[in-house]
């Protein structure tokens, strides 16, 4: 029962079990009323309420990480796992997935290149992870679907929003980014330091907390609605109460703070410097984890409150803790000016207010409790105890945590360099990497290594695991975008996507698909749409732009050649050669294109931007011929060929060039060599091509949709899920802006082709919210193919 007399939170229980800092907490679905904790001791533990008592029992301890475990989240129940799953992320760069009843992982997700420090789960089995490698990754079951790149420093916090396809990431670069279908839609700026936590309030609002000791409330649309101040040091975590906008925060100022109606209503101090994490249970109780390895639960309910003896023990522990004045949590302390014990006779003015007194030459700190009307001792203030870096690796450097960050002066008047170090690191390797990174003389190696050892007093952790990668060189040098490994998608460029459809111009006749012309043969099916056969997808072959008028193209080429500068002018012979190439590739002659013809075309497509379009049109038509395709797309010059075509896909460039370059790319898919090249260069091509969506020319949009469709055809064959994820993201992005129904139709065919016969792809499309995006096309009356194809796609979703 939620009895909230007095409305103040008091201790319910203290749980001992973890050997080191508790870094993450989340409420569990099974057992109900329980929670999961993770720790630097490399374990995760599942706790269940123990019946009539006020405490919790450890159900089991889960092992799977080779280093600290830093975050945890619950994956909701599915048909396969009706009790849900537990996901944990660690400093070993991995994510372990556990069932509720086994201490060993079901499977491990690998792909991040540094500590995984935040996890969030969404609908349809999706999981979002954030890492110090500056990226976030979207996983579906055991596969990485997409990598979100854009932050310039470690990502400390991630959350999936209730509205499908929307995700949030918070980073040490001080910004928060909103991602839609895998693309960054908006960046929120305002925090003045590393963003550490995120919490969702509703479909349209969220909270963030940061190392600048503030909490901010944001609207998804971008504006900051409110800033909350109260903490005096880094805020590590934030958690929202069920069904309301009140929330709790914990931080480096030894406190848990409870916020109601926008005010800090209660402050609870703990006998530990770092209060790393918190979560709110369904009954409103608050669980917190701290650097002393103890989990504490606080409750408003008088039934669940701890016994007077336990509360006294907690207060005694608190009163004996030592507070280091250097942390600044209590403001500037001048022991000489402090009053004596009589100062505690005056009541406090607000909950959580602190007061320092001097007694027998000792400085003591007290905090006012409104609910109890008394001052509670929260510790002794000691001199410089050096306790701030003791155990918890809290020194931040470049947005990551280290046990130490040293300042090293190599010579008197030169600059000083920062050297971050963890006690799990090898001092020699760290020294070597430090000298390399800063381009310093290797002869300093012994000196620097000895300096590290002297200054860490040879501290090392329990077992130095040999596979611990230096978080600095491992991660400090990571260049986003260079993503190798599981996130590179050898299958379909997500942006230009997946397809090619037909027309060279809106007017030209469409080649029949699957034997029935979707333009004419379909009108009769309206009422029987349910029984209609799906002739639209999965599409098996590339769609090309074949419409040609060789005489017109050559006429234009000759006319423009007349005005070309001397260096670009083609000779009469060159023009004859190009004419022969056109007739060879438009099937009007039986000849095979020659190397000389292809060479001349290569020269012609290097004409200046304002006159090059007829040459690009010749390229579009001739690249369909196996000989030309092989020549341009085979190993030796292929990269130059793609780089050259992508130059035309500049949003500021000429529309005719954009259109013809897109069509030429679509036509590359006709042969094996072209398909291979298009798939290899998918990232670059998609990224450039998707920029073409911003224009308003429907022919450009149709060509872009066709490119996406052709990619979908290849991806369907390869069954490459990372590629499909990229392609789905592109389709979703283009779908938002295109008006032309032919372009929409091709995107729908691409979508249907991508998700046919692939349950993972279907789940992913749902989690990106594609179904809600396309629903409106199910009621288009003309052309009927749009409506029919849309309904077939929706049936799959």
Secondary structure by P-SEA (a helix, b strand, c coil): cccccccccccccccccccccccbbbbbccccccccccccccbbbbbbcccccccccccbbbbccccccccbbbbccccccccbbbbbbccccbbbbbcccccccccccccccccccbbbbbccbbbbbbccccbbbbbcccccccccccccccccbbbbcccccbbbbbccccbbbbbccccccccccccccccccccccccccbbbbccccbbbbbccccccccccccccccccccccccccccccccccccbbbbbcccccccccccccccccccccccccbbbbbccccbbbbbbccccccccaaaaaaaaaaaaaccccccccccccccccccccccccccccccccbbbbbbcccbbbbbbbbccccbbbbccccccccccccccccccccccccccbbbbbbcccccbbbbbbbcccccaaaaaaaaaaaacccccaaaaaaaaaaaaaccccccccccccccccccccccccccccccccccccccccccccccccccccccccccccccccccccccccccccccccccccbbbbbccccaaaaaaaaaaaaaaccccccccaaaaaaaaaaaaaaaccccccccaaaaaaaaaaaacccccaaaaaaaaaaacccaaaaaaacccccaaaaaaaaaccccccccaaaaaaaaaaaaaccccaaaaaaaaaaaaaaaaaaaaccccccaaaaaaaaaaaaaaaaaaaaaccaaaaaaaaaaaaaaaaccccaaaaaaaaaaaaaaacccaaaaaaaaaacccccccccccccccaaaaaaaaaaaaac
